[in-house]
Amino acid sequence: MNNPTLGETMTTTQADTESPPIPVKKRKLGDNLRQAKFNLTAVRADLKYLRRVVYREIKYFIPMTDLIILLSIVLIIVVVLVLILLFVWPIILLIIDSSTDVPKYQKWMIESLTSPEVIRWAASIIGIVTILIRMMIKSPINKYRGKVNARKDVTYIFGSSKPAEQFLFEMVHRYGYEERVSLIADSDLLWIRKLKAFIDVYVVEDMKEFEKPNLYEILGFKNATRIMILTESIELNQNILTNIRQVRPDVEIILLSQYAPNFVFSDLVKDESLFLIEDLDVTVQGLVLSLSLNFDFPQTAEIDIPRTYIGKTGDTMSFDIPKMEVILIRRGDELLSSNEIMLSGDRIIVYYYSNFDMKRTNRIVTELPYKKKKGKKKKVDAVKEAEVIRIQDGFKEDNQLIENESDQKQIFGQEES
Amino acid sequence: MGFFKKRRVRKFAEKAIEQQSDFYVFGSNDFTEAFIDQLIQLGAENKVSLISDIKLNWIEEVKTRINVLYEETKVEYSKRNLYETLGFHNAKKVIILHEDPEIIQNIMSYVTGSEFQVILLAQFAPPFVKYLSGQKPGQIVIVNNIFQIIDELYARMDLPLSRPPVIAIPVPPKLVNSSLLDVKIPKVLILRILREDYKKKLLPIEISPKNTDKLLLYLEDSQESLKNLVDFLAKN
């Protein structure tokens, strides 16, 4: 037996010698083509998303274009008037009276237009136009309202707490759901300023604004599907909650139980659209568990399968998409290994190393969902038919039973009579 | 007065040794109340010693059942003397539930050198704690309650995306360098090995794990799976 050298003894461990080598699959032309196809699908999904965003932005900018049009019209009128006075009017005068001295008239006109009186008049007109422009320029709150109202089904989030920050970060940068959320913040923090590039944000400058119903009346929350109140102040949450209820009595409101005002726990409050996230319970469970188990939450998500991977294995998808791995396939209640072939309707559990790849994959899933119309329709029709037959059979059986019962009753009746 | 104060702390420390307290809890907020309540329900009141920064009714009520010390002066938390007197004999875990980053920082700076585990909430963990936990993995545990809160928020969003019940745990000592294929934990699926050398890497379970690896687990039923997992880890 050869004695190992010092270097080998130090570098080679039992684990290295015992564990089999990590399998590495070589890429073939077909793999690269499949990856290119996936990238193309990702571009298509991105374009679809961008088209919708651009359309919304244009729609929002239409009121702004009114102002530009007004200014342009005023400018054109001024230029046309000057041109008429300098060139057209002398021609008309020349037609009426041929002895008219055009250069002299033009010189007189220029002198007149540049006279102090005319300049004074022009200045006052410019002043009026400026006032008009000021009146038309929107305040930040109206600007925010205009932008956010151009969307439908929005989840409004109040606050700048850690849960709000983490939740919005994931929604925007990890999963690509920037269209579905909007933030009303209580402080202008750096992460909020960065977020302004992706979602509609309104920063309330004075905290007293939260107490006034005016803020909520202006915003209206007509397109709100739910409102999450995630500030770290119980008093602030109370103000927001009560004021929103004045404007939208029906909208779903979500609060963290840790910062919920005490009155919401009262039996007198019967608000069916108010939901409390039991963060206190969740935290205590985590704490108790941490006494016996050292664990953390890895970066995983459960999503639908991208359309291009139906009929392929989860491992193929992991191989194609960098920095993301399918670790489990869920078919209804059944859990399958990632080397199984994926079918439409399956869900996949993915581990992701990078937010970018997760966002890209999820955008494909949400923007370009697979078509299950025909099969589904047929299936639904078949189910409906089966249901109709079952119900008809049920009726027949019931009728038979009723008939039998009535027969029996008749017989009994006859017997009784 | 100083003499009496020290005597008060010493008395608390002696009582903690006497009842063999495993857990030292710092705090007085809602989380502390709910946590202590939960421990009492689990019958672990003898194992807990509470150091509170404020006198509250709920603490007065539990004072008969658990060992309590009121340390209301904020400056005391920055003095080494307090921690030396406390001693933390028998301590297995120190749980810091304070919201004030200054107090957390002071406690952390005196207790992290010891052998016991320090547990904090992610919600109140100051940035330096994350740095420390990277330096001393396993000794400092940050309970990621923000992740769990966000999980609940996601569930309310009606999105075609959800967060699966997947957790990562360090490889149990008995499973290091051995096959995971024969490991069976009821209602728990071992999905992958998570290895972090210079960057994160997922490995199939056919490969024997190292002691620095983590196991990615899927919990089929949150309560039952966790119970089975804790039982399994106690044996391994």
Interface residues (C-beta under 8 A of the other chain):
Chain A: Q14 A15 E18 S19 P20 I22 P23 T155 K162 P163 Q166 F167 E170 Y175 Y177 R180 R226 M228 E252 I254 L256 Q258 F275 I277 E278 D279 L280 D281 V282 T283 V284 G286 L287 V288 L289 S290 L291 S292 L293 N294 F295 D296 F297 P298 T300 A301 E302 I303 D304 E325 I327 L328 L335 I349 Y351 Y353 N362 V365 T366
Chain B: F23 D30 F31 A34 F35 Q38 L39 L42 K93 I95 Q117 I119 L121 A122 Q123 G138 V141 V143 N144 N145 I146 F147 Q148 I149 I150 E152 L153 R156 M157 L159 P160 L161 S162 R163 P164 V166 I167 A168 I169 P170 V176 N177 L189 L191 R192 L194 K199 K200 L202 L203 P204 E206 I207 S208 K210 L216 Y218 E220 L226 L229 V230 L233 A234
